[in-house]
Every structure is written in C-alpha cells, then in structure tokens.
Amino acid sequence: MKDKKLPLGKAVFKRFTGNDGGYIGSDSGGYQVFLNYRGQQDNFLNFSFTDVLKNNISPDSFSDRLVFIGTTAESINDLHYTPYSGKLSNSSEMMPGVVIHANIASQILSSALEGRPLISVCPDSVEWLEIYMMALIGTGISWWFKSMRMILFGLLFVSGCVLGASYLAFL
C-alpha cells in the first residue's frame, strides 16, 4: 500500500511512520495508527468468568456487542502503561491487554461507523514552521524588551498562547 491510507466506512486510517510528530526514529513496522483511548476498564461492560458459567448474566448483555475474553488479573502480567497511567490522570494503574484491545476495537468501529476523528500529526512543514515562528517570537521578545521581568512575562504569555493553540488543535 503505497499511499499508506486505509479507507474504512467514514474513516481513513493513516499509517504511522517512524518520524511522525515527536516519534523520531520509532519502530513503524506493520500497520500502526495512533490510539485514541475511550477509557479505562470501567468504560466497558465486565463480567467475571464465574458469573458467565453460572448463567448470572442476561443474554441481552451480549446482544449486538463485541465480546472480548481475557483476564484482568495482575498475576498474569498482561498489564501495560497507557495515558491513563500517569500522575496527571490521578491513576498509577496499568491497563490490562484485553481492555487495550477493547479500546482499539471501539476506535475502529466508532471511526468507521460514526466518523469519530482519529489522532493525526501535523505535516513536517507545519512543524518546521512552528519551530521557526517560536524561535522568531522568542528572539523578538528578547530584543524588544530590555528588562528581565518583561522578557519573562513575554515568554510566559507566548507559552500560554502556544498551550492554548495546542489544546484547541487537539480538540
């Protein structure tokens, strides 16, 4: 596949390459895409194996759904760090592999059927333009303002603008 795009329903999955965004020199083997997580284990229906064997679950719970069979036990060592595992998310929990697979399936289905946006990176030319503009703005602030207090204020203001613009671009 030369153009590295895979159309599926309303979505077009663009293949991850080894230099996308900040992932310089990353392993880009296979057909990888950025994962836009739906959430942790609580965002998906979970049933214990015992409840399934004892018929304690309504058959309607499995109707029109994908069913993933896997373990969430820590003893199996199928736990992985995700964006939900950091200090900013107030959780140090690692995510079981079966929940990651559920997130992947949810992303594929909701993107293809509902048109849910996929995470993508800016083209290299936009990244270079951003670096050039930030260097130009930083240089301009240091030349324009003579006091250290004004330079720090200018840099904080510009940094806030960059963070705000990045947040809007992410949305």
C-alpha positions in Angstrom: 0.0 0.0 0.0 2.0 3.0 -1.3 -0.2 5.8 0.0 -0.3 4.3 3.5 -4.0 5.1 3.9 -6.8 2.6 4.6 -10.3 3.7 4.0 -13.0 2.0 6.1 -16.5 3.4 6.2 -16.4 7.1 7.2 -12.8 6.8 8.4 -9.4 6.9 6.6 -6.7 5.3 8.7 -3.3 6.8 8.0 -0.4 4.6 8.8 2.1 5.7 11.4 5.6 6.3 10.1 8.8 6.3 12.1 9.1 10.1 12.1 5.5 11.2 12.9 5.4 14.1 15.4 7.7 13.5 18.3 8.3 9.9 17.5 11.6 10.3 15.7 13.2 7.0 14.7 10.3 4.9 16.2 9.6 1.4 15.1 6.9 1.7 12.5 6.6 -1.9 11.4 3.3 -3.3 10.4 0.3 -1.0 10.0 0.1 1.1 13.2 -2.2 4.0 13.9 -2.4 6.4 16.9 -4.8 5.1 19.5 -7.5 7.5 20.8 -8.5 5.7 24.1 -12.1 5.5 25.1 -11.3 5.0 28.7 -10.3 2.5 31.4 -11.9 -0.8 32.2 -14.9 0.9 33.8 -16.0 2.3 30.4 -16.7 -1.3 29.2 -19.0 -3.9 30.5 -17.1 -6.5 32.5 -18.3 -9.9 33.7 -16.5 -12.5 35.7 -15.9 -15.9 34.3 -17.7 -17.4 37.2 -20.9 -15.3 36.6 -20.9 -16.4 32.9 -20.5 -20.1 33.9 -23.3 -19.8 36.5 -25.6 -18.0 34.0 -25.9 -15.0 36.2 -25.7 -12.7 33.2 -28.6 -11.8 31.0 -28.2 -13.0 27.4 -29.2 -9.5 26.3 -25.8 -8.3 27.7 -24.1 -10.0 24.7 -26.5 -9.0 22.0 -25.2 -6.7 19.3 -21.8 -6.4 21.0 -18.2 -7.4 20.6 -17.2 -9.8 23.3 -13.6 -9.9 24.4 -12.5 -12.8 26.5 -9.4 -12.1 28.6 -8.0 -11.7 32.0 -7.5 -8.6 34.1 -5.7 -10.3 36.9 -2.3 -8.7 37.9 -0.8 -12.2 38.3 -1.0 -12.8 34.5 1.4 -9.8 33.9 -0.6 -8.6 30.9 -0.6 -5.0 32.2 0.6 -2.0 30.2 1.3 1.7 30.8 -1.2 3.9 28.9 -2.0 7.6 29.0 -4.3 6.8 32.0 -1.3 5.6 34.0 0.3 8.9 34.7 0.4 11.4 37.6 -1.8 13.8 35.6 -4.6 11.3 35.4 -4.5 10.7 39.2 -4.1 7.0 38.4 -1.0 4.8 38.5 -2.9 1.8 37.3 -1.7 -0.1 34.3 -4.2 -1.3 31.8 -4.9 -5.0 31.0 -4.3 -6.1 27.4 -7.9 -7.1 26.9 -9.0 -3.5 27.8 -6.5 -2.1 25.3 -7.9 -4.4 22.6 -11.4 -3.2 23.5 -10.2 0.4 23.1 -8.7 -0.4 19.7 -11.9 -2.1 18.5 -14.0 0.8 19.8 -11.8 3.3 17.9 -12.0 1.4 14.7 -15.8 0.9 14.9 -16.7 4.4 16.0 -14.4 6.0 13.4 -15.7 3.8 10.6 -19.4 3.9 11.5 -19.8 7.3 13.2 -16.9 9.3 11.8 -15.2 9.8 15.2 -12.0 11.7 14.4 -8.7 9.9 14.5 -5.5 11.3 16.1 -3.1 12.6 13.4 0.1 14.6 13.3 0.8 17.8 11.5 2.9 17.7 8.3 6.6 18.2 8.7 6.4 21.6 7.0 3.9 22.8 9.7 6.2 21.5 12.5 9.2 23.3 11.0 7.1 26.5 10.6 6.1 26.2 14.2 9.7 25.9 15.4 10.8 28.8 13.2 7.9 31.0 14.5 8.7 30.2 18.1 12.4 31.0 17.6 11.4 34.2 15.9 9.0 35.2 18.6 11.4 34.3 21.4 14.2 36.3 19.7 11.8 39.2 19.1 10.8 39.3 22.8 14.4 39.3 24.0 15.3 42.1 21.5 12.1 44.1 22.2 12.1 44.0 25.9 15.1 45.1 27.8 14.2 44.1 31.4 14.3 40.5 32.5 10.9 40.9 34.1 9.3 41.9 30.8 11.2 39.1 28.9 9.8 36.5 31.4 6.3 38.0 31.1 6.5 37.9 27.3 7.8 34.3 27.3 5.0 33.2 29.7 2.4 35.0 27.6 3.6 33.3 24.4 3.9 29.9 26.1 0.3 30.3 27.3 -0.8 31.1 23.7 1.1 28.1 22.4 -0.5 25.8 25.0 -4.0 27.2 24.2 -3.5 26.8 20.5 -2.2 23.2 21.0 -5.2 22.4 23.1 -7.6 23.8 20.5 -5.7 21.8 17.8 -6.0 18.7 19.9 -9.8 19.1 20.2 
